[in-house]
Amino acid sequence: MQIYEELVARGLIAQVTDEDKVKELINSGQATFYIGFDPTADSLHVGHFMALCLMKRLQMAGNKPIALLGGGTGMIGDPSGKTDMRKMLTKETIAHNIECFKKQMSRFIDFSDDKALMVNNADWLLDLNYVEVLREVGPYFSVNNMLRAECYKQRMEKGLSFLEFNYMIMQSYDFYKLYQDYGCNLQFGGDDQWSNMLGGRELIRKKLGLEESEAKAQAMTITLLLNSEGKKMGKTVSGAVWLDPEKTSPYDFYQYWRNVADADVLKCIRMLTFLPLEEIDKMDSWEGAQLNEAKDILAYELTKLVHGDEEAEKARNASKAMFGGGDASQLEAVIVSDDDFRDGVIDILQLLVVSGQCKSRSEARRAVETDKSVSVNDEKITDFKKTYTKDDLSGDGIVIKKGKKNFKKVSI
């Protein structure tokens, strides 16, 4: 099975403008393709995960990825899938976020020896002259067509700023620039990006005076599972699931995937792991306890991809310690500092905050007093004034459980 056919079999392809041409480019290793990443935070998250895995698959098949960092488009904000305008970021924040992205992307993509490129659209977008853009790009975009695009239609009732209205033009210009400067002949994105990508393809075609049949630039889209799930995936009780271990620990990352719905587990294994399709096909008949095994395989494989073999093994052992009757001492402990104690004790609310299970003391109090969802070493805690000494937290520490699946070991 060639790479394009594998992408189809894994459920990654949603729409293609010219399937025969795209298939030819990818299968022959002749695609120079790009995917854009706007640096809206200081870490990539699971919403970027499929795109990174796709870039890795295509690079392994001999194609050349371009990771486009949105230093320019990030200053505007993509309205696709958004109900309100994004918070505007400073140049300094964007620059910091880009540096964080670069480190994380290198775990997936080999940038050595010109095998892949990492470019920043700030290098051309920030120097553009407004009147020049209007003359050089504006004539090729129909406002009527733009307003019919899904990325804008859903915002028209609540209000769409002129700032965001320009995003499609900027993204289209990116493809034109990458085509001209780097020979980029293919673009990928989530299905919510389809209108923006068609804009880029049309801009190239019209600027070069090509007929439709002569167009060398082809646009393609993949379905980003995490978008089509209504953003419910990628969220936990403590916020977004990040690829940065300082923001989402390897254990929490593992548990996130370990807890996917039964109906989604095989779909996730197909789309996100690098296990052979023949091996995955054998899982189609799995049910009951076997689905739990499939979830463990999914969580382990993805944690290994993001955090490495050692962290994946530790996360798996910790999970078995909590849910499989294993040794709780294998859990990695959250360390409490002396500053967290008051008069030699620390209360349960502070422990819940320090462990990351609650964002604030008020949230922790609701969990204890109202939800009654907190236990320590299997003992239900209903008194929010409950305190612990340093002796209580010494040795193996204590295991705090919030809800059914949120476990943390706390020690000094």
N, C-alpha and C positions, 0 to 999 in steps of 0.2 A: 504494500500500500504506500503510495507516494504522499508527500506532506499535505497537499491540498485535500486529498481524499480523507486523510486522517483528521484534518480540521473539521470536515463535514461530519465524519463519524463520531467525533467527540462533541458535536452539537454547538460548535463555535461560530458557524457561519449563519448570518441572518440575511444580508442583502449584498448583492454584487452587481456592479454596473455592466461588466463584460466578463462573464464567467470563463469563457474559453481563454481570453487573453490573461486574466488573473491566474488561472490554473497553470498556463504555460510559464509565466514569470516565476511563480513560486516553486513549481516542481523542477524547473531547470536551475534554480538557485540564482536567478537573474534579477530578483526583486531588490530594489533599494527602497525600503519602506519607512514610514515614520508613524509614531504615536506621540501625541502631545500630553504633557503633564503640567497643569497650572499649579504653581507652588503656593497653595492657599494655607498650608500648615507646615510645621517643621519636621514632618514625617509622612512617608507614604502610608496608606492604609489598605485594608482588604479590598476596597473598591478599585485600587490600582493593580491588585494582585494578578487578576486574569490577564491584563494587558502585558505585564512583565513576563508571565509564563508564556504568552503567545510570542513575544519577542524572542524569548529563549528557544522555543520550538523552531521558529523560522530561521534563526541564526544557525542552529544545529543542522538545518537542511541546506546550508550554504548561502542563505540570503543575508543582506546587510541591513541591520537596524539603525535608525536614527532616533535617538531619544530627544525629543524637542521639549526643552524646559521653557515654560511660559513666563519669562521675565517681563515680557511686554503685555501679552494677553492677560496675565495675572493682575495687572493694574486696572483692568476693566471688569473682568468677571463674566463667566459664561452664564447666560440666563437659562440654559437648558436644564429642565427638571427642577428649577428653583421657583418658589412662590414669592420670594422677596429678593430685593437687590442684595448682593453680597457686600459684606463689610470691605471697604477699600483699604488696601494694605500700603505701607510705606515702601520706598525703594530698599531701605535697609532690611526690613522684615523679609521682603521677597528674596533679597540676596542671601540672607541667612538660610531661608528655607531651601533654596536651590542647592546650597552646599550640603545640606542634610540629604536631599534627594540623591545627589551624585554618589554618596557613599553607599546608600542602600541599593541603588540600581546595579552597582558593580557586583553584587551577589548573584545577579541573574544574567547579566549581559557581559560578554567578553569585549572590552574596548581596546585590547592590545592589537598592535600591528594593523591598524585601520580596519579591523573586523566590524567595528561599529562606531558610530559618531554620537557625540553628545553636544548639542548646540542650543543656544539661547536666543529666542526670537526678539529679545530686547536689543540685540545687536543690529537689527534692521528696523524694527517697529518704532523705537524711541527716536530715531533720527529722521523719520519721515516728515515731510512738510505737508501740512493739512491741505493746502490748495493743490499740491502735487498729487496727493492721494485722490482727491475729488476728480482730477482730470485723468489720471492714469488708471484708476480702478473703478470709480463711480459709474462711468457709462456702461459697465458690463453687469450691473446689478439692477434688477427690477424691484422696486419697492412693493409692488403688488405681489410678486412671487415671494418675497421675503416675508410678508405678513401672513402668507398662507403656510409658512413653515411651522411644524409642530412646536419647535423650540420657542417661537414667539406667540403662537395662538393661545397657549395656556396662560400667558402672562397679560394678555390684552385687557382682560376684565379688571384685574387688580392694578394695572399700570406697568408700562414698560418704558424705562428711561431711554433717552437718546444715547446715553453712554453705552448701555448694554446692546442697543440696537446695532451698534457698529461691530459687535463681536464677530458676527458671521463674515464681515468684510475682512477683519484682521486675520481670522483663521484661514480664510481662502487665500489671502495674500501669503500666509506662511507656506502653503503648499506650492504656490507659484514660485516663491523664493527658493525653496528647497529643490524644486524641479530644475530651476535655472542654475543654481550654484553647486548642487551635489548630485544631480541626476536622479533625484527621488522620483520613482514612477508608480508608487503605490502608497495609499494612506489607509490606516485602520482607526477605528474608534467605536465607541458604544453606539447602540442603535439610536440613542437620542441625539447623536451627532450627525445623522445622515444628511440633513439639509445643509449643514455647514460644510460637509465634505463634498457634496455635489457642487456647492458654490466654488470651492477651490478647483475642482476638475473643470468646470465651465470657464472659470477665469483663465486657466492655462490654454484651453482650446481656443477661446476667442482672442486672447492676446497674441497667439501665434497664428491666427487665421486658419485654423484647422477645421475641416469638415468633421462631422460626428464620426464618420467611418475612419478618419485619419487620426483621431485623437490618440496620442501615445500615453497620456496620463489616465489611469483608471482608478476609480474610487471604490473602496470596499469597506464593509463594516462587519464587526463581530458583535454578538449579543453579550453584553457584560451581565452575567448572572446577578451580580449584586445590585445592579440598577433595576432589573426586571422584577426583583423581589420586593420592590417598594421600599427599599432602604432598610427593611427590617433586619436583613443580614448585614453585618458590619456594625451592629449596635449591641452593647451589653449594658448591664446595670451601671457600669462605671464610665460609659461613653463609647467613643469609636474604638474599633479594633485596629491598632496601629502595628506597623512592621518594626518600629523602634522598640527594642526590649525595655528601654527605660520608661516607655509610655504604656506598653502592654507586655507583660512578662511572657516568656516562652510558655510557662504553665497556663496562663490565661488564654494565650493564643491557641494552645493545644485544646483546652477545654471548650473554647468557642466552636471549633470544628467538631469536637467530640459530641457536641450537643445539637448538631443540625437535625432537622426533622427527618424521620424515616423516609419520607417521599423524596427528599433532596439528596440523600447521601450518595447514591450511585451517580446521579447527575453531576455532583461536585467532583467525584472521583474521576469521571470521564473528562471533565472540562479543565480540571486544575492539576491533577497529578501527572507524572510521566510514566506511570505503570503501563505496560503493554495492553492494547485493547483486547487481545485474546484473553488475558488474565481477568480484565474487568468484565468481559462478557459472561464469564463463568459465574459472576456474582449476581447476575440478573434474577436468578431463581431463589436467592437468599431471602430469608424472612426470619422473624422472631429474633432469637439470640444471635443468629448470623449477621443481622443488620448491625448489632452492637459491635461485632468484630469488624464490619465494614467501616463503621465510624472511627474505630481505633486506627485502622489502616489510613483513612483519610487524614485524621488529625496528626498522625505520626509523619506521614509523607510531606504534608504541608509545613509542619513545624521544622522538619529537617531542611526543607528548601529555604526557609527564611532564616532559621537560627542555627543550623548545622546539626550534625549527628549527635553530638554530646548533649546538647540542650533538648533535643527531641527525645532522647532516651531518658533523661532526667524527668521530663514532663510526663512521659508515659508511665514511669515508675511511680511518680507522685500521684497520678490519677488512679493507678491500681491500688495505691495505699489508701486512698479515700473511698473508692467505690468497689474495690475488689477484695476487701478484707486483708490488704497487705499491711506493711509496716509503716505507720504514720511518721516515723522518724525520717523516712525518705523524702518527705515534703521539704521544700526549700523554705526556710523561715524568713519572715519579715522581722527585722531587728528593731526593737524599741530602744531609744536612746534615754539617757538619764534626764534629759530636758523634758521628756514626756511625763515624768513622774511628778506628783505634787505631794509633799509630805510623805514620801516613801511609797505612795500608791498611784495606780492609774485606773481610771474607771472604764467601764465597758464601752462607753460612747467614744472615748479617745482611742481605744483599741480598734474600734471599727473604722475610724477615720485613718489612723496610722496604717492599718492593713490595706487600705484602699477599697474596702467593701462599702463604704459610705463616703459621700463627698463632704458632708458636714455633720456637726453634732446634732443638729435638728433632724436631719435625715436618719441618723443613727438612733435617735430617741424614738422616732416613729417605728423603726424596724423592731425595736425592743418592746415598746409599750403598746403600740397600736396593732402592728402586724404580727407581733409575737413570733418572729421568724428567725430569732437568734439563739444559738446554743453554743456552749463552751464545753469541749470534751464530752459531747453528747448530753449535756445537762441544759435544759431549757432555761433561758434567762429572761425574766419578766420585770426585773427591777433595774431601771436605768441608772441607779446610783451604785450598782454593784462594782466593787473595786478589787484590784489584784496587786499583790506585792511583787518585789523583784524575785523573791523565792518562788512564787507561783509560776513565774516565767522562766526560771532557770532550767538547766538541763535540756530536755526535749521541747520545752515550752508548752503552749496550749494551742489547741486547734479550735478556731472560731468558724462556725457554720452559719451562713446567712442565706435563708431560703433553702431550696433542695440541693443546689449544685455549686454554691459559692463557698469554697473552703479556703481558709488561710491559716497557716501555722505562724504563731507569734512567739518570739523569744527575746532575750536580752543579750 
